[in-house]
């Protein structure tokens, strides 16, 4: 599982660096999208604790 997480983090970093250098608006959109995804993951973890 840790290897998968590390690979995902690596891919996200590559994507963010690309957008940061090439398109600041897209970069901000990517950040917002990642925050939303993290919020959903957090919510799902909380739900799974109670089911």
Secondary structure, DSSP 8 states (H G I E B T S, - for coil): -HHHHHHHHHHHHHHHHHHHHH-HHHHHHHHHHHHHHHHHHHHHHHHHHT-
